[in-house]
Amino acid sequence: MEGDSQQLVRCIQGEITCPTEVEVVVEDVRRSRNLVRECEVVFVRRSANGVADALAKDGLRDPGVRTWEARPPDWLLSPLGKDNRLISCI
């Protein structure tokens, strides 16, 4: 799992004490992580993961179920291209 909040990732990893506002969510993530055979939680800068950022923003803007099969939606093509260039440079 990737997160763009370094503090939250450190809370999940048990490196720092969680703020009470997110404590319940962090405990749920920890429990869920234990159900998966291999699961690592890592920090990734939002600027380095445009696809996840675009998907999260779209989900908040228009909640509901959406599917696409042949081609991603137009609003996702630019972030996909940018992320692909970042990966290719590594």
Secondary structure, 3 states (H helix, E strand, C coil): CEECCHHHHHHHCCCCCCCCCCHHHHHHHHHHHHHCCCCCCEECCHHHCHHHHHHHHHHHHCCCCCCCCCCCCHHHHHHHHHHHHHHHHC
